[in-house]
């Protein structure tokens, strides 16, 4: 015997509710403009790291390009401005035979006052360029910072990569990002 199940069509009110979740384009643009204005007013040169990275050009060739990335200080300021709470959800450390930390993993949850939250994770490993001789603390704190920055960026909708996540060809010590480039 074959069982049949009646599947009801969605009610008009359910369809309208789903359509209500579509953002008003004008409002979304205003909110993005407000975020850009907040960044310009809240952040300064010391909150950005200028990094030279390799990227593919339109012909598929790798070229060195200067990019500006928000550092931990920027994400902390934005976290405070948006009243974001962060908490460590998980942490795992992989050690060498000698007991040194080879790799650190962190998962961080960022939460807004309205209850919306995001969990993001990140690693830091001694096998990364420039990390082979750093302290255990640096491996751990870099992984935590990456996870925290990522969670904040995802939660507030910035979707940007933080300076701590970049593998640089060259790190320029003093960023002049805000003075040279007012576009975003």
C-alpha positions as CSV (number, residue, x, y, z in Angstrom):
1,X,0.0,0.0,0.0
2,X,1.3,3.4,-1.0
3,X,0.8,6.2,1.5
4,X,-0.2,9.6,0.1
5,X,0.4,12.8,1.9
6,X,-1.5,16.0,1.1
7,X,0.9,18.9,0.6
8,X,-0.8,22.2,1.1
9,X,0.0,25.2,-1.0
10,X,1.5,28.1,0.9
11,X,-0.9,30.7,2.0
12,X,-0.7,34.2,0.5
13,X,0.3,35.6,3.8
14,X,3.3,33.3,3.9
15,X,4.4,34.4,0.5
16,X,4.0,38.1,1.5
17,X,6.1,37.4,4.7
18,X,8.8,35.9,2.6
19,X,8.8,38.9,0.3
20,X,9.1,41.2,3.3
21,X,12.5,39.7,4.0
22,X,13.8,41.2,0.8
23,X,15.7,44.4,1.7
24,X,14.7,47.8,0.4
25,X,17.5,48.7,-2.0
26,X,17.5,52.3,-1.0
27,X,17.7,51.4,2.7
28,X,20.5,48.9,2.1
29,X,22.5,51.5,0.2
30,X,22.0,54.1,3.0
31,X,23.2,51.6,5.6
32,X,26.3,50.8,3.5
33,X,27.0,54.5,3.1
34,X,26.6,54.9,6.9
35,X,29.1,52.0,7.5
36,X,31.6,53.7,5.1
37,X,31.1,57.0,6.9
38,X,31.5,55.3,10.3
39,X,34.8,53.8,9.2
40,X,36.1,57.1,7.9
41,X,35.2,58.9,11.1
42,X,36.2,56.1,13.6
43,X,39.3,54.7,12.1
44,X,42.7,56.3,11.4
45,X,45.9,55.4,9.7
46,X,47.1,53.2,12.5
47,X,44.1,51.0,12.1
48,X,45.2,50.0,8.6
49,X,48.1,47.9,7.3
50,X,49.4,48.5,3.8
51,X,50.4,45.2,2.3
52,X,51.9,44.4,-1.0
53,X,50.3,41.2,-2.3
54,X,50.5,39.2,-5.6
55,X,47.3,39.2,-7.6
56,X,46.4,38.1,-11.1
57,X,45.9,40.9,-13.6
58,X,43.4,40.7,-16.5
59,X,45.9,38.7,-18.6
60,X,46.3,36.1,-15.8
61,X,49.8,37.2,-14.9
62,X,50.8,37.8,-11.3
63,X,51.6,41.3,-10.3
64,X,52.4,43.0,-7.0
65,X,49.7,45.3,-5.8
66,X,49.3,47.5,-2.7
67,X,46.2,46.8,-0.7
68,X,45.0,48.2,2.6
69,X,43.5,46.0,5.3
70,X,41.9,46.7,8.6
71,X,44.0,45.6,11.6
72,X,42.8,44.2,14.9
73,X,42.4,47.8,16.3
74,X,40.0,48.6,13.5
75,X,37.8,45.5,14.2
76,X,37.9,46.2,17.9
77,X,36.6,49.8,17.3
78,X,33.9,48.6,15.0
79,X,33.0,45.9,17.5
80,X,32.5,48.6,20.1
81,X,30.6,50.8,17.8
82,X,28.1,48.0,16.9
83,X,28.1,46.7,20.5
84,X,29.3,43.3,19.4
85,X,30.0,40.7,22.1
86,X,32.6,38.0,21.2
87,X,33.3,34.7,22.9
88,X,35.6,31.8,22.3
89,X,33.5,28.7,21.4
90,X,36.3,26.3,20.7
91,X,40.1,26.1,20.8
92,X,42.5,23.4,19.8
93,X,46.3,23.4,19.9
94,X,48.6,21.0,18.0
95,X,52.0,20.6,19.6
96,X,55.4,19.4,18.3
97,X,57.2,16.5,19.9
98,X,59.1,19.1,22.0
99,X,55.9,20.6,23.3
100,X,55.9,23.8,21.2
101,X,52.7,24.9,19.5
102,X,52.7,23.9,15.8
103,X,49.2,25.1,15.0
104,X,46.4,26.9,16.9
105,X,42.7,26.8,16.0
106,X,40.0,29.1,17.4
107,X,36.3,29.4,16.8
108,X,34.8,32.7,18.0
109,X,31.1,33.7,18.2
110,X,30.2,37.3,17.7
111,X,26.7,38.4,18.8
112,X,24.7,41.7,18.3
113,X,22.4,43.0,21.0
114,X,19.4,41.8,18.9
115,X,20.6,38.2,19.3
116,X,22.0,37.8,15.7
117,X,25.2,35.9,15.8
118,X,28.0,34.4,13.7
119,X,30.6,31.8,14.4
120,X,33.9,32.0,12.6
121,X,37.1,30.0,12.9
122,X,40.7,30.4,12.0
123,X,44.1,28.8,12.2
124,X,47.6,29.9,12.6
125,X,50.5,27.6,11.9
126,X,54.3,27.7,12.2
127,X,54.5,26.6,8.5
128,X,53.1,30.0,7.5
129,X,55.6,32.5,6.0
130,X,57.4,34.3,8.9
131,X,55.9,32.2,11.7
132,X,58.5,29.5,12.0
133,X,60.4,31.3,14.8
134,X,57.7,33.2,16.7
135,X,56.6,32.4,20.2
136,X,53.8,30.0,21.1
137,X,51.8,32.9,22.3
138,X,52.0,34.6,18.8
139,X,50.7,31.4,17.1
140,X,47.8,31.3,19.6
141,X,47.0,35.0,19.6
142,X,47.1,35.3,15.8
143,X,44.6,32.4,15.4
144,X,42.3,34.0,18.0
145,X,42.6,37.5,16.4
146,X,41.9,36.1,12.9
147,X,38.8,34.2,14.2
148,X,37.5,37.3,16.1
149,X,38.1,39.7,13.3
150,X,36.4,37.4,10.8
151,X,33.4,36.9,13.1
152,X,33.0,40.7,13.6
153,X,33.4,41.4,9.8
154,X,30.8,38.7,8.9
155,X,28.3,39.8,11.6
156,X,28.3,43.5,10.7
157,X,28.3,42.6,7.0
158,X,31.6,44.1,6.0
159,X,33.0,40.8,4.6
160,X,36.5,42.2,4.5
161,X,39.7,40.3,5.1
162,X,41.8,41.6,8.0
163,X,45.4,42.4,7.9
164,X,46.2,39.5,10.2
165,X,45.0,37.0,7.6
166,X,47.1,38.2,4.7
167,X,50.2,36.6,3.5
168,X,52.3,39.5,2.4
169,X,55.0,39.9,-0.2
170,X,55.9,42.9,1.8
171,X,54.4,44.8,4.7
172,X,54.7,48.5,4.6
173,X,55.2,49.9,8.1
174,X,53.1,53.1,8.0
175,X,49.9,53.1,6.1
176,X,48.8,56.3,4.4
177,X,45.5,54.8,3.3
178,X,43.2,57.4,4.6
179,X,45.3,60.3,3.2
180,X,45.9,58.7,-0.2
181,X,42.6,56.9,-0.9
182,X,39.2,58.1,0.2
183,X,37.3,55.5,-1.8
184,X,36.2,52.2,-0.5
